[in-house]
Amino acid sequence: MRRSHARHGTLCTLSSEPARPAPVSDVQHDPAAGKFFLDKDGQRAALEYRRHGAQMVITHTFVPDALRNRGLASELVRAALDQARQEGWKVVPVCSYSADFLQRHPEYADLRA
């Protein structure tokens, strides 16, 4: 028997099957360049930011056409927000995708500057 429950943006599945480990994100962080990125199928998706004091200003999120509709932009923004939380930074979402993401995910509302 399998039941799924969505709660706080996370899908929880109850099953009698053995649990599988959660997938590990391929997102990498280059703090010197102010980028989070991931490479898939020979192409790179990236989120760019700049630091301004204790703020992370997210300026751009880019996913190549061939990689769209796979949730990669969400992965990038989530990684950036998780890093901001870990560092104690507030976030200024200049790019429209990151601003929309913050609107859709209230669990990150405390990070908004």
C-alpha positions as CSV (number, residue, x, y, z in Angstrom):
1,M,0.0,0.0,0.0
2,R,1.3,3.4,-0.9
3,R,0.0,6.8,0.3
4,S,1.5,10.2,-0.5
5,H,1.0,13.4,1.5
6,A,2.2,16.8,0.5
7,R,3.2,19.0,3.5
8,H,5.2,22.2,3.5
9,G,6.3,21.6,-0.1
10,T,7.6,18.2,0.6
11,L,6.1,15.0,-0.8
12,C,6.1,12.2,1.9
13,T,5.4,8.7,0.7
14,L,4.3,6.0,3.0
15,S,5.1,2.6,1.7
16,S,6.0,-0.9,2.7
17,E,9.0,-0.8,0.3
18,P,12.4,-0.2,1.8
19,A,13.4,3.5,2.0
20,R,15.8,4.8,-0.6
21,P,18.2,7.5,0.2
22,A,17.2,11.0,-1.0
23,P,18.9,12.1,-4.2
24,V,22.0,14.2,-3.6
25,S,21.9,17.6,-5.3
26,D,24.4,18.2,-8.0
27,V,24.4,22.0,-7.3
28,Q,27.9,23.4,-6.7
29,H,28.8,26.7,-5.1
30,D,31.6,29.0,-6.3
31,P,31.6,31.8,-3.6
32,A,34.5,33.7,-5.3
33,A,32.4,34.0,-8.5
34,G,29.1,34.5,-6.7
35,K,27.5,31.5,-8.4
36,F,25.6,28.3,-7.8
37,F,25.7,26.0,-10.8
38,L,25.0,22.5,-12.0
39,D,26.1,20.8,-15.2
40,K,23.8,18.4,-17.0
41,D,24.1,16.9,-20.5
42,G,27.1,19.2,-21.2
43,Q,25.3,22.4,-20.4
44,R,25.4,24.6,-17.3
45,A,22.5,26.1,-15.4
46,A,23.5,28.9,-13.0
47,L,22.3,31.3,-10.3
48,E,24.3,34.5,-9.9
49,Y,24.4,36.6,-6.8
50,R,26.5,39.3,-5.1
51,R,27.1,39.9,-1.5
52,H,26.3,43.2,0.1
53,G,27.2,43.0,3.8
54,A,25.0,40.4,5.4
55,Q,22.8,40.2,2.3
56,M,22.8,37.9,-0.7
57,V,21.4,39.7,-3.7
58,I,20.2,37.2,-6.3
59,T,20.7,38.8,-9.6
60,H,20.1,36.2,-12.3
61,T,19.0,32.6,-12.7
62,F,19.6,30.9,-16.0
63,V,18.7,27.4,-17.4
64,P,19.5,26.6,-21.0
65,D,16.5,25.7,-23.1
66,A,17.5,22.0,-23.4
67,L,17.4,21.7,-19.6
68,R,14.2,23.5,-18.8
69,N,11.2,21.9,-17.1
70,R,13.4,19.7,-15.0
71,G,13.2,21.7,-11.8
72,L,16.8,22.9,-12.1
73,A,16.1,26.5,-11.4
74,S,14.3,25.5,-8.2
75,E,17.3,23.4,-7.2
76,L,19.6,26.4,-7.7
77,V,17.4,28.8,-5.8
78,R,16.9,26.3,-3.0
79,A,20.7,25.8,-2.7
80,A,21.3,29.5,-2.6
81,L,18.6,30.1,0.1
82,D,19.9,27.2,2.2
83,Q,23.4,28.7,2.0
84,A,22.1,32.1,3.0
85,R,20.3,30.6,6.0
86,Q,23.5,28.7,7.0
87,E,25.5,31.9,6.8
88,G,22.9,34.0,8.6
89,W,22.4,36.2,5.5
90,K,19.2,37.9,4.4
91,V,18.2,37.6,0.7
92,V,17.3,40.3,-1.8
93,P,15.6,38.5,-4.8
94,V,16.3,40.9,-7.7
95,C,15.8,38.2,-10.4
96,S,12.1,37.5,-11.0
97,Y,12.4,33.7,-10.7
98,S,14.0,33.9,-7.3
99,A,11.3,36.4,-6.2
100,D,8.5,34.1,-7.4
101,F,10.2,31.1,-5.7
102,L,10.2,33.0,-2.4
103,Q,6.5,33.8,-2.8
104,R,5.7,30.1,-3.4
105,H,7.8,28.8,-0.6
106,P,6.9,30.4,2.8
107,E,9.4,28.2,4.6
108,Y,12.0,30.7,3.3
109,A,10.1,33.9,4.2
110,D,12.4,34.6,7.1
111,L,15.3,35.1,4.7
112,R,13.8,38.0,2.8
113,A,15.6,41.3,3.5
